[in-house]
């Protein structure tokens, strides 16, 4: 699922991106239209997704991809 979503950033729904983040980072804290995911490190890359329509924004996908790569590197995957 991760590779399919992150390899085609133009066609990823916001709902699918939130599901992917739930898998890696747990349930978000929701503040208005912001979905904020806790990461095991301080600073960037942060996961703060703002819903604005049905599709995820390309910059959101880049941030999520960086965070997942960092997480996997820390856990030796």
C-alpha positions in Angstrom: 0.0 0.0 0.0 2.7 2.5 1.0 4.7 2.1 -2.3 1.5 2.4 -4.4 0.4 5.6 -2.7 3.8 7.3 -2.5 4.9 6.5 -6.0 1.9 8.4 -7.6 1.5 11.6 -5.6 -1.0 13.1 -8.1 -3.7 10.6 -7.4 -3.8 9.9 -3.7 -6.9 10.6 -1.7 -6.7 12.4 1.6 -8.5 9.5 3.3 -5.9 7.0 2.0 -3.0 9.1 3.2 -4.6 9.4 6.7 -5.0 5.6 6.7 -1.3 5.1 5.8 -0.3 7.5 8.6 -2.5 5.7 11.0 -0.7 2.5 10.2 2.8 4.0 10.8 2.1 6.6 13.5 -1.1 5.8 15.2 -4.3 7.8 15.6 -3.9 11.6 14.9 -4.9 14.4 17.1 -7.4 16.4 15.2 -7.6 20.2 15.5 -10.2 21.6 13.1 -9.1 20.5 9.6 -5.6 19.4 10.8 -4.7 15.8 11.4 -1.5 15.8 13.5 0.4 12.6 13.9 2.9 12.0 16.7 6.4 10.9 15.6 9.0 9.3 17.8 11.4 12.2 17.2 11.4 16.0 17.7 11.3 18.3 14.8 11.0 17.6 11.1 9.7 15.8 9.3 6.4 16.5 11.1 3.1 14.9 10.0 0.5 17.6 10.0 -2.1 17.0 7.3 -4.7 19.6 6.5 -7.8 18.5 4.7 -8.8 20.7 1.8 -10.8 18.5 -0.6 -10.7 14.9 -1.4 -7.2 14.6 -2.7 -3.9 14.9 -0.7 -1.5 17.6 -1.6 1.9 16.6 -3.1 3.8 18.3 -0.3 1.9 16.3 2.2 2.9 13.1 0.4 6.5 14.2 0.4 6.4 14.9 4.2 4.8 11.5 4.9 7.3 9.7 2.7 10.3 11.4 4.5 8.8 10.5 7.9 8.2 6.8 6.9 11.7 6.5 5.5 13.2 8.0 8.7 11.0 5.7 10.8 12.1 2.6 8.8 15.8 3.7 9.0 15.6 3.9 12.8 14.0 0.5 13.0 16.4 -1.1 10.5 13.7 -2.0 7.9 
